[in-house]
Amino acid sequence: MVQGISFAYAPLPPEVESLRSDVRRFLHEASKDGLLAPSAEGGAVRFNRDFSRRLAAKGWIGMTWPRIYGGHERSHLERFIVNEELLFAGAPLTAHFTADRQSGPMLLKYASEDIKRDILPRICAGECTFSIGMSEPGSGSDLFAASSKAVPDGNGWRLSGRKVWTSTAHLADYMIGIFRTAPATRENRRHGLSQFLVDLSAEGISVNPIRYPSGDHHFNEVVLDDAFVPGDHLLGERDMAWRQATSELAYERSGPERFLETIAVLVELVRILGETPDRYAAIGLGRLIAGLQTLRHMSVAVAGMLARGLEPATEASVVKDLGTAWEQALPAIARDLAEGVGEPEARLRFEHALARAILIAPKLTIQGGTTEILRGIIARGLGLR
Amino acid sequence: MVADRLIADTTARIFADLAEPRTVNAAHDDAWKVEVWRALVDAGLPLLWVPEEAGGIGASFVEGLAALEAAGAKACAVPLAETMAGAWLLARAGLNVPTKRLALLLPGLRLNAAGRLWGQAAAAPFASSAECLVGIVEDADGVAHVVLVERPSQMECSEDLAGDERGSARFDGTLPVVGATLSREVGRRDLLLLSAAARAALMAGALDALVEMSVGYAQERQAFGRTISKFQAVQHLLARLAGEAAAASVAAQAAGWALDRAEGPLAYALFDVAAAKVRVGEAAGVGAAIAHQVHGAIGFTAEHVLHRFTHRLWSWRDDYGSETFWAEELGRHVAAAGVDGFWGRLTGNPEPASRSVGLEI
């Protein structure tokens, strides 16, 4: 395969696949106990501490982490299956998802022993929520334009500035954010940013909602006004956050959450089309399924690379680019195929799922790295920059 | 486990030595096809999917498809995929496998009570130049048979978009060389499924080659005082091309794994094979268009090698079921599984899954 981009695929091994049935049984129970219930506002309850605790009790948070930190030393492939089944079920994952996917692995790699022993077991217990403090009013895709500052103070640091679009910060315990510890150099404009672990309950930090057009509250503004963090909350190497971010992206961008956020549309489409759709609908549905199945296989391939200790950042960008493009196109295709089909009750369910997907679709190719940024990364992987 | 690359590497070397697209594009005749075919036969590659005890290599479907991906990366213009699939079918049916260039008998034929072949088969790739034709044909009672026939003298010959030969065979009571009733181990559509997977692998290889060529060209070609690879618009085109090639490669690999895991008839692999043919066919369309856009006018000449790949991609996506054909198959398969079954089909685990619903009705 071409320079820098390689997708060696192998299917999930049968011994790993057997976990899938356990997850489905778990979800049946959770559903019976009302943990998959719809929320008053119509969307699934995304943040549910009880659900995360119950998941933790099964050992399905921090699955791949060392036991000494509360992890379970299972493979990335097993994590893939648990994740995929939970996402398909529309389970509320927000209370632990970011911590499990990327903050925990960052801490494992770059945090002090004390921090690891303090925080990681709490994540694994489903008791600890993380958010990510990257974007600022003047710094979005251009991450390295960040101007929030960290200034040394005694045995710690003082943080000041504003972070925006910080999902879940109003419910989170911690944020891992980037702060400027030195000016960029002439040779490297990415130089001078450091990653910090920030306790969001610290003095000098306020979290304000920024609402979606729908009125939903996921985004926040996090204002830091001389907030103190201890010295060991600097993660990894000072001024070198740009290098550390790369491995984080391999985790952040390749998972099935990149194409399953609005999977309810496809489920409801299958429901209203019924068991014998007309030829037009069958062809359209088949094309959607072919795209989805290929994305699943690509995501498995990346999980396999992570399991082998690789850092497939470029491949992860490919999965996110294709995955979000597929999912963004899904509502328009579903809308077309479903025209004039279905009983009133099934139609109502479909139209509800469709409405949510249409309203959410634009953000899919923005969050976690825009399409344009991803294609730049892929181009770099191809040796073009 | 990642499959052994040895067979694919051997295939790549043979094509690089004897059928390098740049070389054969300038050739005045087809003598090179004889050479490359002989080398492929010497290496045993046409019999990759024939068990060792039947005189073949006994390679897995994954390994065989990887070999075809390597062949596709050199714009394969010989019936390697057809012979591999046909030989597999003969061996699977317990018949002797001849060392001949094979092509497939596509629908349009029937066997009469005396076991003679009648009718006109749909045009098949390489059928007009193959030595023998192989396929699955029904008799008057609806019983399916595997048959091998000499290529008939009566052929309607044509060419595909790349100029590769194809032909429609006509039979008026021809007696097959050999035949066997279909066993329970073989499905009526196994040959079509395997051939579709093989085309997906060839296309995935060709798309890989398009990425390499297009990236290389963009890094050489100067415009506005720099190489065009420095323009973001071009970089994004190439990133999309690379994404389509990656999707194609993974889809083709997954089809191979599904075929290897199918016990008995290959129809058990329908889901992943159909998905691969659809997705890779889509990638072929998008990828060929991007590669031409990046190459500009020089890519639209007989002299440049690009057309050897893009013209084959446009043909291969139609062979053995287009995207539309397989999408309909896949769509019907998923719809039949219903809302409680379709996730089980995707994941290969039929146990029902629960879901939260967005709205209580």
Contacts between the chains, C-beta under 8 A, distances in Angstrom:
chain1	res1	chain2	res2	distance
A	1	B	208	5.9
A	1	B	245	8.0
A	1	B	246	7.8
A	1	B	249	6.5
A	2	B	208	6.1
A	2	B	211	4.6
A	2	B	212	5.6
A	2	B	215	7.1
A	2	B	242	6.4
A	2	B	245	7.0
A	3	B	215	7.8
A	5	B	242	5.7
A	5	B	246	6.1
A	7	B	246	5.1
A	7	B	249	5.8
A	7	B	250	4.9
A	7	B	253	7.9
A	8	B	2	5.0
A	8	B	253	7.8
A	9	B	249	7.8
A	9	B	250	4.9
A	9	B	253	4.1
A	9	B	254	5.8
A	9	B	257	7.3
A	10	B	1	5.9
A	10	B	2	5.7
A	10	B	3	7.8
A	10	B	257	7.0
A	11	B	254	7.0
A	11	B	257	4.8
A	11	B	258	7.9
A	11	B	261	7.5
A	17	B	348	7.3
A	17	B	349	6.6
A	20	B	347	6.4
A	20	B	349	4.8
A	20	B	351	7.7
A	21	B	349	6.6
A	21	B	351	5.5
A	24	B	349	7.8
A	24	B	351	5.4
A	24	B	352	7.2
A	24	B	353	5.3
A	24	B	354	7.1
A	27	B	353	6.9
A	27	B	354	4.7
A	28	B	354	5.2
A	30	B	354	7.8
A	31	B	354	4.4
A	31	B	356	7.3
A	36	B	354	6.6
A	36	B	355	7.3
A	36	B	356	3.7
A	37	B	356	6.9
A	38	B	356	6.5
A	38	B	357	5.9
A	38	B	358	5.9
A	38	B	359	6.0
A	38	B	360	5.7
A	42	B	358	5.7
A	42	B	359	5.6
A	43	B	358	6.0
A	44	B	356	4.5
A	44	B	358	6.4
A	84	B	347	7.6
A	85	B	353	6.9
A	88	B	343	5.8
A	88	B	353	6.2
A	88	B	355	7.1
A	89	B	353	6.3
A	89	B	354	5.8
A	89	B	355	5.2
A	89	B	356	6.5
A	90	B	355	5.5
A	90	B	356	4.0
A	90	B	357	7.8
A	90	B	358	7.8
A	91	B	356	6.9
A	92	B	356	8.0
A	264	B	355	7.4
A	264	B	357	7.7
A	264	B	358	6.0
A	267	B	339	6.1
A	267	B	342	7.8
A	267	B	343	7.8
A	267	B	355	6.4
A	268	B	339	8.0
A	270	B	334	6.6
A	270	B	335	6.6
A	270	B	338	7.2
A	270	B	339	4.9
A	270	B	342	5.2
A	271	B	339	4.2
A	273	B	335	5.7
A	274	B	335	6.9
A	275	B	335	5.6
A	275	B	336	5.4
A	275	B	338	5.7
A	276	B	332	7.9
A	276	B	335	6.8
A	276	B	336	7.7
A	277	B	331	6.7
A	277	B	332	7.4
A	277	B	335	5.0
A	279	B	328	6.2
A	281	B	331	7.1
A	281	B	335	8.0
A	282	B	327	7.6
A	282	B	328	4.9
A	282	B	331	3.5
A	282	B	332	5.0
A	282	B	335	6.4
A	283	B	324	5.8
A	283	B	327	4.6
A	283	B	328	4.8
A	283	B	331	5.8
A	284	B	327	7.6
A	284	B	331	7.0
A	285	B	327	7.9
A	285	B	330	7.7
A	285	B	331	3.8
A	285	B	334	6.1
A	285	B	335	6.4
A	286	B	274	7.2
A	286	B	278	6.4
A	286	B	326	6.9
A	286	B	327	3.2
A	286	B	328	5.8
A	286	B	329	6.8
A	286	B	330	3.6
A	286	B	331	3.3
A	286	B	332	7.6
A	286	B	334	7.2
A	287	B	278	6.0
A	287	B	282	7.5
A	287	B	323	7.1
A	287	B	327	4.6
A	287	B	331	7.8
A	289	B	275	6.6
A	289	B	330	5.4
A	289	B	331	7.0
A	289	B	334	5.3
A	289	B	342	7.9
A	289	B	346	7.2
A	290	B	251	7.8
A	290	B	274	7.0
A	290	B	275	4.2
A	290	B	276	7.8
A	290	B	278	3.6
A	290	B	279	4.6
A	290	B	282	7.7
A	290	B	323	8.0
A	290	B	326	7.6
A	290	B	327	6.4
A	290	B	330	6.0
A	291	B	279	6.2
A	291	B	282	7.9
A	292	B	346	7.0
A	293	B	251	7.8
A	293	B	254	7.7
A	293	B	271	7.1
A	293	B	272	6.8
A	293	B	275	4.2
A	293	B	279	7.7
A	293	B	346	5.9
A	294	B	247	5.2
A	294	B	250	6.2
A	294	B	251	4.5
A	294	B	254	7.5
A	294	B	275	6.3
A	294	B	276	7.6
A	294	B	279	4.4
A	295	B	247	7.9
A	296	B	346	6.8
A	296	B	347	8.0
A	297	B	250	4.9
A	297	B	251	6.7
A	297	B	253	7.7
A	297	B	254	4.4
A	298	B	246	6.9
A	298	B	247	6.5
A	298	B	250	4.9
A	301	B	250	5.7
A	315	B	246	7.4
A	318	B	242	7.0
A	318	B	243	4.9
A	318	B	246	5.2
A	321	B	239	7.4
A	321	B	240	8.0
A	321	B	243	5.7
A	322	B	243	5.3
A	322	B	246	8.0
A	322	B	247	6.0
A	345	B	361	5.5
A	348	B	359	7.4
A	348	B	361	5.7
A	349	B	357	6.7
A	349	B	358	7.7
A	349	B	359	6.6
A	349	B	361	6.4
A	352	B	358	5.3
A	352	B	359	4.5
A	353	B	358	5.7
A	356	B	358	6.2
A	372	B	236	7.3
A	374	B	239	7.6
A	375	B	235	6.8
A	375	B	236	4.5
A	375	B	239	3.8
A	375	B	240	7.0
A	376	B	232	7.6
A	376	B	235	6.9
A	376	B	236	7.9
A	376	B	239	7.6
A	378	B	239	3.8
A	378	B	242	5.8
A	378	B	243	6.7
A	379	B	235	3.8
A	379	B	236	7.2
A	379	B	238	6.2
A	379	B	239	5.0
A	381	B	242	7.7
A	382	B	211	7.5
A	382	B	215	5.3
A	382	B	238	6.0
A	382	B	239	7.1
A	382	B	242	5.8
A	383	B	215	6.9
A	383	B	219	7.6
A	384	B	215	6.8
A	384	B	218	7.0
A	384	B	219	7.3
A	384	B	229	4.8
A	384	B	230	7.9
A	384	B	235	5.1
A	384	B	238	6.4
A	385	B	230	7.7
A	385	B	235	6.8
